[in-house]
Amino acid sequence: MTNEEIKSCCADAYSRDIVALLLGDSYHPGGTALTRRLADRLALDPVKRVLDVASGRGTTALLLADVYGVRADGVDYAPANTALAQGAAEAAGLADRAVFTTGDAEHLPYDDGVFDAVVCECALCTFPNKERAAAEFARVLKPGGRLGITDVTADIDRLPPELRGLTARIACIADARPLDEYAEILAAAGLRIVTTERHDEAMLRMIDQIQARMSLLRITAPARLADAGVDLGAAPAVLDAARDAVTDGVLGYALLTAVKSPGRPTGLPPGT
């Protein structure tokens, strides 16, 4: 499967209503509480312009616009998500401070050096070319601008068979990396690491939430799960494997912030 096909599969999966039913409004461990923690680490204020990469239905960008008063731009690969996010901005009275665009994280549709901060929650792990995406984060940041990421971490050599393959990739597992590897990827793009935090307990809470909601949907709406392609026979084993992997330190969740080095040239690092 090509990189473009992988991106299309991920975008299609996360634009489906079943995802919202299983994950809630925030499609990542830690929910809005962790988003607020990330925003506080970035010292956001109303004069800042912030880009949310892989913005989904707009939850993070709208929170940042509403609570922190920033100008929030969101970019997502799925046109359906872009439309839903823009509709949510209008419904919340935030259309003047939150704008959503369809685009590719590896080819961001913005000029160089226009953002004070870039955030990306639970998405870098799904990008086929993480180095390219990191270079794009750096390119659109102003010198001294900050990057904030929350993401799945994984020791990919120790992942069990249930947590490999395209389905696991869409679920933000199969191509996740160890925290130090994310840091290396960002550093190569000229982004100096400022803080790292482990939030593995948030991963466990999300697994428990998905399991509980799936159990309820098996009773109340089994057809919706089937129509969405959820394998009801395999799902319990996958969730159990994920929980065990977190307990064993194979899977986790982390918060990471970085700053763009002043004077860093824009564009891709050599060899990318």
N, C-alpha and C positions, 0 to 999 in steps of 0.2 A: 504494500500500500504506500502511495506517495505521501509526502508531507502535506500537500494540499488536500488530499483525501482524508488524512488524519484530522486536519483542522476542520474540515467540513463535518466530519462525524462528530467531533466534540461540540461544535457550534450547534448542530442539529439536536444533539442530546440535551444540551443545557437550555434550549429554547422551548422544550416541551413542558406542559403543565404538570406532568407527573413528578418532575424534579422539584417543583415548588411544593408539591404535596409531601414529598419525602424529606426535603431539606429545610422547608420554611422560607422566610424572606431572604435570609442570608445564605448563600450557597457555599459556605465555608465553616470549618470548625471555629468556635469562639463567638460567632455571630457578631452583632453590632457592638457588643462590649469590647471584643478584641479590636474591632475597627476603631473605636474611640481611643483605645490604648495606643494603637499605631498612630493615629492623628496627633495625639499628645506628644509622642516621641518626635514627630516631625515639626512640632511647634507651629501648627497652622493658625492663621488669623485671617481676617477679612480682606487683607490686601493681597493674599496669595492666589495664584492661579494654579489649579491642581488637575492633573490628568489621571483618570482611573482606567487602566488598561485591562481589557476583558471585563467590561463593566456590567455584563449581564443585563438584568432588568432594572439596574440603576440604584440598587439599595445603598451601596457604599457612596457613590457620587452624591446622591440626594441627601444622605446623612451629613456629609461634609459641607454641602451647600447650606443646609438648614441649621445645623448645630454650630459650625465653625465660620459660617458666613463667607466661605471662599467662592470663587468662580470655578465651578467644576465642569470639566469636559470628560465625557465617557466615550470610549471606543470599544466596539465589540464586533466580532467576526460575523455574528448572526443578525441579518436585517430584522428578523422578528423581535429579537431582544432590543435592538435600537428603537424600534417603533413603540414597544411597550414602555421602555424607560422614558422616552420623550413624553408619552402620554401621562406617565406617573408624575413627571416634573410639572406638566401643565396642571394636573389635578391638584398638586400640592402647592401651587402658586410659586413655583421655583423656576419657571421656564426662563426667567431673566438671568439666573445664576447657574443653571445646569443644562448643558447641551450635549446631545448624544449623536455619535457618528458611527457609521459602519466602516470597519477597516481591519487591517491585519496588524497584529502586534509586532510582527517582524518587518513591517513596512509602514510605520505610523504616518498617517496623513496630516502631519503638522510640520511647520518650519523648525529650523534649528533654534535651540535656546529660548523657547517661549514659556516654559513652565517653571514655577518655583518648586514644585514637588510632583512626583509621579508615585502612584500607588498601584499595586497589583496583588490581588488577594486570591490565593488558591488557583493560580492559573499558569505561572511560569513552569510548573511541573508538567503541564500538558503541551507546551510549545515544542514542536519538533526541533527547532534551531534556537536553543536557549541563548547561545552566544550572540546571535543576530538580534534577538529581542533585547538582551542587555545593552548592546550597542545602541539600539534605538532609544531605550530609556535614557541613556547618557546624552544622545544627540539632542533630544527635545528639551532637556533640562538646561536651565541657565547655569553658568559657572557658580559653584557653591550651592546649587539646588540639591534637594534631598529626595532620595528614593525610599519608599517603605513597602516591604513585602511581608505577607503572611503566606505560608505555604507548607505543603506536605513534604516531609523529609523521609528518605528511605535508604536503607542499605540494600541496593538492588541485587547484590550477589546472594543475599540471604532471603529474598522474597520467596514464599512458597508458591507452588504452581497455580493455586487459586487466584493469586494476585498478580498474574502476568497476562499479557495479551491486550488486545484493543479495548475490551470492556474495562479492564483494570486501568488502562491508560485514561480513558474517559472519566473514570472515577478518581482521577488524580493520584494514582498509585504507581502504575507500572513504569513510568519514566520520571518519577520523582528522584531527587538526588540527596546525598548527605548534606548537612548544613554547611560543612566546610567547602564542599564543591560548589554550592551556590555562591559562596563568598568569593571563591576563585574566579568564577565566571564573571561576577560583577567587577571584581578588581581588574580583570583583563580589559574591561570596557572603560576603565578610568573612574570607577565608583569605589571610594574608600569606605570600608565598613566602619560604622559608628557603634551600633549596638546589635546584639543577638540575644534572643530569649527563647527558651523552650516552653511550649504550651501543649505538651503531649496529652494532658488531661482533657483538653478541648476535643482532641481526636476521639478519645474514648466516649465522651458525651455525645458526639455526633453519631458514632456507630450505634450507641444505645438508642438514640432518637430515631435513626433510620429503621432499626429493627422493630421498635415499637409501632411506628407509623405503618411499616409494611405489614405487620401482623394485623393491624386494624383494617388496612385496605384489602387484605386477602378476604376479609369477611364482608366489608361494605362495598367494595368496588373492584372485585377481581378482574373484571373485563378491562378496566383502565390499565391495570398493571400488565395484563397480557398484550393489549394493544400497543403499549409503550415498549414492548420487547423485554420486559422483566422476566427472567427465568425464575419462576417461583420455586422450582425444585432445587436450583443451585444457589440461590441467594442466601439462605441461612448459612451454608458452609463458607461462602465468601465472607460474610460478615463475621463469623466466628474466627476465620483465619486472620482477618484484619485486626480484630480485638487481640488475639494472641500475639500478632506481630508488634502491636504497640506495647503490650506488656513485656515482650522480649527485647524491646529496644530496636527492632527492625524498622518499624514505622513510627512517625511522630509528626509534630506540627511545630512550626517555629515562626517567630517574628524577627525581622531583620531590617535595619535601616543603614543607609549609606549616603555619602555626599559626593557630588561631582567635583573632582579636583579643579580648582581655578586654573583657567588657561588650557584645560584639556581640549584638544582639537575635536571637532565633530566628525562623525562618520565611523566606519567600522574599524576595529583593530586589525593590524596586519594579519593576513591569512584567513580572515573570516569570509 
